[in-house]
Amino acid sequence: MRLTFKLITCFPIIVALMTSCATDTLSSSGRDYWGHRPGPKNFKTVIIDAGHGGKDSGAISPHTCQKEKDLTLDMAKRIKAELGGFKTILLRDHDHFIELDDRVALANKRGDAVLISVHFNSGPSQVRGPETYFWRVDSHGLATRLQRAMSAASPAEENNRGLVRRRLRLTRNPEIPCVLIECGYLSNSGDSRLAADPAYRQKLAAHIAKAIRTQSSIGDSGTGPLPRPINSPPSRPTDAKE
């Protein structure tokens, strides 16, 4: 009991130290196993992972029949086009499948970079709107900015989860700041029709790119306190579903 009390009372000090360092750190550069550090700043490389691909179609809209794998690739290319001045790497630039662990390995070849994994969601038909997933402390600021940006572009949100801290292979296992974004629910008729509209996808891509630029420019400033560090092992396919 005494040990627990000491850990709890020390925690605000740890977070305060991490937060204070955020303004002094130019970038969370280099690979880091845990990611217990401030978010990235002044980075020039953005890795974009278009979710699914090839044999894995991902979600399929019951309203427009569009496949998630096609929409994510389209979004990845649009985001890249909006990121002039950055070195932007697409993990896939055509319709083929890459194992999740291979995506992690490819991302880990880069040091001073961030990883954005692009997806579209599926669930109850009444749920709509974008969601953003992160796990590492150094991914919180970027995740916050991306969720705000997508929400600003989205005309409506209903019952969605917003910003979520979840241990996934593409949010825990990379050794660089990494975020998974869900651009809307293909199971919702409104979101599905938005996703089918190239003009809306372009708007969304521009908002996402602006959030990335802002994170590179000012780091975590304005994104709130850093979350507490969690020492959890890498995510595995055998993990229980949340």
Buried (B, 14 or more C-beta within 10 A) or exposed (E): EEEEEEEEEEEEEBBEEBBEBBEEBEBBBEBBEBBBBBBBBBBEBBBBBBBBBEEBBBBBBEBBEBBBBBBBBBBBBBBBEBBEEBEBBBBBEEBEEBEBBEBBEBBBEBBBBBBBBBBBBBBEEEBBBBBBBBBBBBBBBBBBBBBBBBBEBBEEBEEBBEBBBBBBBBBBBBBBBBBBBBBBBBBBBBBBBBBBEEEBBBBBBBBBBBBBBBBBEBBBEEBEEBBEBBEEEEBEEEEEEE
